[in-house]
C-alpha cells in the first residue's frame, strides 16, 4: 500500500455521526488518539485533526499562502516591479517546467506521500517570492529565472497532492462543498493582490 493510500485512509476516518460500519473498516487505528477527537469551544465543535474538514482547511491555507500569493504577485504586475522582462522570463521557465513535471507528478506524490509533497510544493513559491524581492534590490535576473524553474517543479507536485486530497478525503456527498470552499480560500490570494494594486493606483 502506498503512502498516499495510507494517508488517505487515516485522514478520511469517519468522524462523529458516521456509520458504525465505516469505523469498523479502520481496526488498526487508535481511535483514542487526539487526532480523532473533536474539541468543544463553547457552542462551537472543532472537528478532529484527522477529519476531512480539518485537512481541507489545512490544504486550503497552504494553497492560499503559496499559489494564492503567487496570484497576488501576478496581480501586481511584474511582482510590483517596473521591469516586466524578469517576470515574463521567469513565467516562461515556470510553465515550461510545470507542463513536464505535472505529467510525472502523480508518481512523485505516491512515493513521497501527501505531507512531503505539499511541503516541497510550497518551497518553490517561497523562493519565487524571494526572487522578486531580491530583483528589486540587486536586479539578479538569473535568480528570477531559476526561481521560475524551481517553482515549475514544485507546483506540479503540490497541485497533484491537492487533487488527491480533494478527490479522496471527503465523502461523495461532500465533494462539491469541499471543492467550493477550497477555491474560495485559495482565490483570496488573488483578491489581496488586486486590492493592493487598486489601493496604490496613482491618481491622474
ChimeraX attribute file (.defattr): number of C-alpha atoms within 10 A of each C-alpha:
attribute: neighborCount
match mode: 1-to-1
recipient: residues
	/A:1	6
	/A:2	12
	/A:3	15
	/A:4	20
	/A:5	15
	/A:6	13
	/A:7	16
	/A:8	20
	/A:9	17
	/A:10	19
	/A:11	23
	/A:12	19
	/A:13	22
	/A:14	23
	/A:15	18
	/A:16	14
	/A:17	6
	/A:18	10
	/A:19	10
	/A:20	10
	/A:21	9
	/A:22	11
	/A:23	15
	/A:24	11
	/A:25	12
	/A:26	14
	/A:27	8
	/A:28	8
	/A:29	14
	/A:30	10
	/A:31	13
	/A:32	8
	/A:33	9
	/A:34	12
	/A:35	15
	/A:36	21
	/A:37	17
	/A:38	16
	/A:39	13
	/A:40	10
	/A:41	8
	/A:42	6
	/A:43	6
	/A:44	8
	/A:45	10
	/A:46	14
	/A:47	19
	/A:48	21
	/A:49	17
	/A:50	23
	/A:51	23
	/A:52	26
	/A:53	19
	/A:54	15
	/A:55	20
	/A:56	20
	/A:57	15
	/A:58	14
	/A:59	21
	/A:60	23
	/A:61	15
	/A:62	20
	/A:63	26
	/A:64	23
	/A:65	19
	/A:66	24
	/A:67	23
	/A:68	24
	/A:69	23
	/A:70	21
	/A:71	22
	/A:72	26
	/A:73	25
	/A:74	17
	/A:75	21
	/A:76	19
	/A:77	18
	/A:78	17
	/A:79	24
	/A:80	19
	/A:81	15
	/A:82	10
	/A:83	14
	/A:84	13
	/A:85	11
	/A:86	24
	/A:87	24
	/A:88	16
	/A:89	17
	/A:90	28
	/A:91	20
	/A:92	16
	/A:93	20
	/A:94	23
	/A:95	19
	/A:96	15
	/A:97	20
	/A:98	22
	/A:99	13
	/A:100	13
	/A:101	18
	/A:102	21
	/A:103	12
	/A:104	13
	/A:105	22
	/A:106	18
	/A:107	13
	/A:108	18
	/A:109	24
	/A:110	18
	/A:111	14
	/A:112	18
	/A:113	19
	/A:114	25
	/A:115	16
	/A:116	16
	/A:117	24
	/A:118	23
	/A:119	14
	/A:120	18
	/A:121	27
	/A:122	21
	/A:123	16
	/A:124	23
	/A:125	25
	/A:126	17
	/A:127	18
	/A:128	26
	/A:129	18
	/A:130	15
	/A:131	25
	/A:132	25
	/A:133	17
	/A:134	15
	/A:135	19
	/A:136	15
	/A:137	8
	/A:138	9
	/A:139	15
	/A:140	15
	/A:141	17
	/A:142	14
	/A:143	19
	/A:144	27
	/A:145	22
	/A:146	18
	/A:147	24
	/A:148	31
	/A:149	23
	/A:150	22
	/A:151	28
	/A:152	27
	/A:153	24
	/A:154	26
	/A:155	28
	/A:156	25
	/A:157	31
	/A:158	30
	/A:159	20
	/A:160	23
	/A:161	26
	/A:162	19
	/A:163	13
	/A:164	18
	/A:165	21
	/A:166	20
	/A:167	14
	/A:168	17
	/A:169	24
	/A:170	24
	/A:171	14
	/A:172	9
	/A:173	8
	/A:174	13
	/A:175	15
	/A:176	13
	/A:177	10
	/A:178	20
	/A:179	16
	/A:180	11
	/A:181	14
	/A:182	20
	/A:183	13
	/A:184	12
	/A:185	18
	/A:186	23
	/A:187	18
	/A:188	17
	/A:189	23
	/A:190	21
	/A:191	16
	/A:192	18
	/A:193	22
	/A:194	18
	/A:195	15
	/A:196	16
	/A:197	17
	/A:198	12
	/A:199	8
	/A:200	8
	/A:201	9
	/A:202	7
	/A:203	4
	/A:204	3
